[in-house]
Amino acid sequence: MSAPVLVLNALRAERIKLTTLRSLWITPLLSLVLTAGGTTAVGAALSGKEHNITDDPGVGVFYGLNFGQAALICFAILLIGQEFDTRMIDVSLTAVPRRGRLYGAKLALGALVGLAVGTIGTAGAFAGYAVTVPADWDGPAFARSAVAGVLYQTMLVVLCLGTTALLGNLTVAMGLLVPSFFLLTPLLSGVPGVRVVVQFLPDRAGQYALRYADDPKVVYGHWTGLLIMALWTALAAYGGLRALRRAK
């Protein structure tokens, strides 16, 4: 068979795993509910009030993402980590001996799911918040924040999938990534002195692009923050590929 056909077969196999394994399709749906629903709930709580949850509308719009990204991280880890945990990775490699092709199919599927979740979740968050909270919903800041919301969630999936492949262990990946993104970096970003370093971590840099306003304590611009996250994502994806190729 030709290379394009083999690539399509690998993608089809990954798509079948996604649709038949409950844990893989429930976690993206949960992320949507938490991202759009959490933001809408905050907007409803502020309904009729002449202020945002903060002075920056972008923070309010993506309030639910603080919770939704935890489910999205779990999805990315499970997409490859559960195969390491059950040793089903050996079966997958038997079906698709080219490790780069197998890994590429998983990355492509993860990126597509992240793109879909990011698009729907961002649209839902903006819609749910806009109907209840007065804010500036047009202009370049709005457009940038909306685009960044989609790209952030897409890159988050690829970043966590690549890191899981690099670690080669589901439990370690869960224990490292979920607390880091959900608790550790948000807490460290408020510590004087440490903040200078923490702002260059992928989630802090990526989420800065979601904001409308500039933060004088951040040394780069909004689009640069998204670029920093993209570099982390590429590094994680490459590291995962190298680790999978060397694994026995």
FIRO-319185 format. One record per residue (C-alpha): residue number from 1; residue in one letter; x, y, z. Coordinates in Angstrom, 2 decimals. Layout:
// FIRO-319185
NUM,a,X,Y,Z
...
//
This chain:
// FIRO-319185
1,m,0.00,0.00,0.00
2,s,1.09,3.57,-0.65
3,a,2.24,5.86,2.13
4,p,-0.89,8.09,2.02
5,v,-3.12,5.03,2.40
6,l,-1.08,3.79,5.35
7,v,-1.31,7.21,7.01
8,l,-5.08,7.27,6.51
9,n,-5.35,3.76,7.96
10,a,-3.40,4.83,11.03
11,l,-5.65,7.86,11.47
12,r,-8.74,5.68,11.03
13,a,-7.50,3.28,13.70
14,e,-6.94,6.14,16.14
15,r,-10.38,7.53,15.37
16,i,-11.95,4.14,16.15
17,k,-10.14,4.05,19.50
18,l,-11.43,7.55,20.26
19,t,-15.05,6.71,19.52
20,t,-15.10,3.31,21.24
21,l,-13.19,4.06,24.44
22,r,-15.46,5.97,26.80
23,s,-12.68,7.78,28.63
24,l,-11.40,9.27,25.38
25,w,-14.61,10.88,24.17
26,i,-16.06,11.84,27.56
27,t,-13.10,14.01,28.61
28,p,-13.33,16.44,25.63
29,l,-17.08,16.78,26.22
30,l,-16.43,17.46,29.90
31,s,-13.91,20.11,28.92
32,l,-16.54,21.83,26.77
33,v,-19.08,21.79,29.60
34,l,-16.61,23.17,32.13
35,t,-15.16,25.84,29.82
36,a,-18.39,27.22,28.40
37,g,-20.59,26.34,31.38
38,g,-18.21,27.71,33.99
39,t,-17.89,31.01,32.19
40,t,-21.62,31.27,31.60
41,a,-22.31,30.60,35.28
42,v,-19.96,33.40,36.30
43,g,-21.58,35.69,33.75
44,a,-25.03,34.85,35.12
45,a,-23.83,35.58,38.65
46,l,-22.71,39.03,37.50
47,s,-25.84,39.63,35.42
48,g,-27.13,43.17,35.69
49,k,-23.97,44.45,37.33
50,e,-21.94,47.16,35.66
51,h,-18.60,45.44,36.02
52,n,-16.67,42.41,34.88
53,i,-15.24,39.69,37.12
54,t,-11.98,41.66,36.71
55,d,-10.94,44.78,34.84
56,d,-9.90,42.56,31.93
57,p,-12.83,41.02,29.98
58,g,-10.54,38.27,28.67
59,v,-10.08,36.92,32.18
60,g,-13.82,36.70,32.70
61,v,-14.52,35.10,29.33
62,f,-12.01,32.33,29.90
63,y,-12.75,31.82,33.59
64,g,-14.23,28.38,32.83
65,l,-11.09,27.39,30.93
66,n,-9.28,27.16,34.27
67,f,-11.38,24.04,34.91
68,g,-11.99,22.87,31.35
69,q,-8.29,22.58,30.61
70,a,-7.91,19.93,33.33
71,a,-10.27,17.62,31.40
72,l,-8.49,18.44,28.14
73,i,-5.12,17.57,29.71
74,c,-6.55,14.25,30.89
75,f,-7.77,13.53,27.36
76,a,-4.31,14.18,25.90
77,i,-2.64,11.95,28.50
78,l,-5.15,9.13,28.02
79,l,-4.85,9.27,24.23
80,i,-1.42,7.65,24.43
81,g,-0.78,7.08,28.15
82,q,-3.33,4.32,28.63
83,e,-1.61,2.32,25.89
84,f,1.64,2.54,27.83
85,d,-0.19,1.58,31.02
86,t,-1.87,-1.53,29.54
87,r,0.98,-2.36,27.13
88,m,-1.48,-2.05,24.26
89,i,1.20,0.11,22.69
90,d,2.82,-3.16,21.60
91,v,-0.34,-4.13,19.74
92,s,-0.54,-0.68,18.14
93,l,3.08,-0.96,17.01
94,t,2.38,-4.38,15.55
95,a,-0.46,-2.90,13.51
96,v,1.54,0.24,12.63
97,p,5.26,-0.71,12.79
98,r,6.42,2.76,11.75
99,r,6.54,4.49,15.12
100,g,6.64,7.95,13.60
101,r,3.47,7.21,11.65
102,l,1.66,5.92,14.73
103,y,2.77,8.89,16.79
104,g,1.89,11.32,14.02
105,a,-1.62,9.85,13.80
106,k,-2.11,10.34,17.53
107,l,-0.81,13.91,17.36
108,a,-3.05,14.70,14.38
109,l,-6.13,13.26,16.06
110,g,-5.32,15.04,19.32
111,a,-4.80,18.34,17.51
112,l,-8.10,17.98,15.63
113,v,-10.00,17.24,18.84
114,g,-8.26,20.15,20.57
115,l,-9.14,22.42,17.66
116,a,-12.80,21.36,17.77
117,v,-13.03,21.70,21.55
118,g,-11.18,25.01,21.44
119,t,-13.46,26.43,18.74
120,i,-16.74,25.32,20.31
121,g,-15.62,26.05,23.87
122,t,-14.35,29.53,23.01
123,a,-17.51,30.37,21.08
124,g,-19.65,29.09,23.94
125,a,-17.67,31.02,26.54
126,f,-17.93,34.29,24.60
127,a,-21.62,33.75,23.88
128,g,-22.49,32.86,27.47
129,y,-20.57,35.79,28.89
130,a,-21.58,38.39,26.33
131,v,-25.30,38.10,27.01
132,t,-24.86,38.88,30.70
133,v,-21.81,41.10,31.23
134,p,-21.24,44.50,29.60
135,a,-17.89,44.48,27.82
136,d,-16.14,45.53,24.64
137,w,-16.87,42.64,22.29
138,d,-15.22,44.01,19.15
139,g,-11.86,45.35,18.07
140,p,-8.41,43.76,17.78
141,a,-8.24,42.63,21.42
142,f,-11.46,40.65,21.02
143,a,-10.26,38.99,17.81
144,r,-6.88,38.12,19.28
145,s,-8.39,36.72,22.45
146,a,-10.83,34.54,20.49
147,v,-8.12,33.16,18.17
148,a,-5.78,32.58,21.10
149,g,-8.53,30.68,22.95
150,v,-8.80,28.20,20.08
151,l,-5.05,27.84,19.53
152,y,-4.28,27.55,23.24
153,q,-6.51,24.51,23.66
154,t,-5.21,22.91,20.47
155,m,-1.59,23.32,21.53
156,l,-2.38,22.19,25.07
157,v,-3.49,18.78,23.78
158,v,-0.38,18.34,21.61
159,l,1.89,19.55,24.41
160,c,0.48,17.11,26.96
161,l,0.34,14.21,24.50
162,g,3.99,14.76,23.58
163,t,5.01,15.04,27.23
164,t,3.18,11.79,28.04
165,a,4.97,10.01,25.19
166,l,8.26,11.42,26.50
167,l,7.56,10.13,30.03
168,g,6.16,6.81,28.78
169,n,3.95,6.44,31.84
170,l,0.30,7.42,32.35
171,t,0.48,7.75,36.14
172,v,3.58,9.94,36.08
173,a,2.08,12.14,33.36
174,m,-1.17,12.59,35.29
175,g,0.71,13.34,38.51
176,l,2.92,15.90,36.79
177,l,0.78,17.68,34.21
178,v,-2.63,18.08,35.85
179,p,-1.36,19.65,39.12
180,s,1.18,21.77,37.25
181,f,-1.33,23.41,34.91
182,f,-4.27,23.46,37.31
183,l,-2.59,24.52,40.57
184,l,1.18,24.91,40.60
185,t,1.87,27.52,37.92
186,p,-1.14,29.74,38.86
187,l,0.10,29.79,42.46
188,l,3.75,30.38,41.56
189,s,2.82,33.22,39.21
190,g,1.85,35.26,42.26
191,v,5.14,34.73,44.09
192,p,7.53,37.71,43.76
193,g,10.79,36.80,42.08
194,v,9.50,33.45,40.84
195,r,6.95,35.13,38.55
196,v,9.71,36.30,36.19
197,v,10.56,32.67,35.40
198,v,7.03,31.24,35.62
199,q,5.72,33.63,32.96
200,f,7.77,31.71,30.39
201,l,6.08,28.38,31.17
202,p,3.67,27.25,28.43
203,d,0.34,27.72,30.17
204,r,1.22,31.15,31.60
205,a,2.54,32.36,28.24
206,g,-0.38,30.94,26.28
207,q,-3.03,32.28,28.63
208,y,-1.53,35.77,28.51
209,a,-2.66,35.93,24.87
210,l,-6.25,35.44,26.06
211,r,-6.23,38.73,27.93
212,y,-7.35,42.06,26.52
213,a,-5.09,44.34,28.55
214,d,-1.31,44.52,28.84
215,d,0.34,43.48,32.08
216,p,3.38,45.64,32.89
217,k,4.84,42.73,34.88
218,v,4.96,40.50,31.78
219,v,8.04,41.15,29.66
220,y,6.58,40.04,26.29
221,g,3.52,40.80,24.18
222,h,0.31,38.81,23.81
223,w,1.19,37.18,20.48
224,t,4.70,36.46,21.74
225,g,3.13,34.54,24.63
226,l,1.34,32.32,22.13
227,l,4.61,31.83,20.26
228,i,6.36,30.80,23.49
229,m,3.68,28.16,24.07
230,a,4.06,26.99,20.46
231,l,7.79,26.48,21.01
232,w,7.11,24.43,24.16
233,t,4.55,22.41,22.20
234,a,6.98,21.68,19.37
235,l,9.66,20.68,21.87
236,a,7.30,18.31,23.69
237,a,6.09,16.76,20.42
238,y,9.66,16.19,19.25
239,g,10.72,14.79,22.62
240,g,7.80,12.37,22.56
241,l,8.78,11.17,19.09
242,r,12.38,10.58,20.09
243,a,11.31,8.68,23.24
244,l,8.83,6.49,21.33
245,r,11.40,5.61,18.70
246,r,13.90,4.56,21.38
247,a,11.41,2.62,23.53
248,k,11.71,-1.16,23.48
//
